[in-house]
């Protein structure tokens, strides 16, 4: 009887070793698949981040080119008039402000914030608010004169990604 118990114990111990080895092999295979999945997800996240950056740069590029085309005196004059409010120009400046994280020049960022603040005040106060023309023109001129550096950089980045 003891012989049968020992034989059964040896058999089941061997079976347990075999199952443990199989489990270890499956665990290694699962680990490799998990690493592959992590790599795929990391690549996807990097691709999504790059696509988001390129989308923001394209949007900023279009806005910057629109801002460069603004005629400063007409813009300042029309800003005071409800019937001629330069909505497209204001939208271009606000879009540029939205992507200002990609603008390296601090003076441009300061001027964008200042103009957007003026626009917000104008919207809140309607006809009762008009920003000083000289201040408005100074900020617009700063942006128009300095944004070309960002435009050049964005174009290189966009064309390099294609």
Buried (B, 14 or more C-beta within 10 A) or exposed (E): EEEEEEEEEEEEEEEEEEEEEEEEEEEEEEEEEEEEEEEEEEEEEEEEEEEEBBEBBEBBBEBBEBBBEBEBEEBBEBBBEEEEBBEEBBEBBBBBBBBBEBBEBEEBBBBBEBBBEBBEEBEEEEEEEBBEBEEBBBBBEBBBBBBEEBBEBBEEBBEEEE
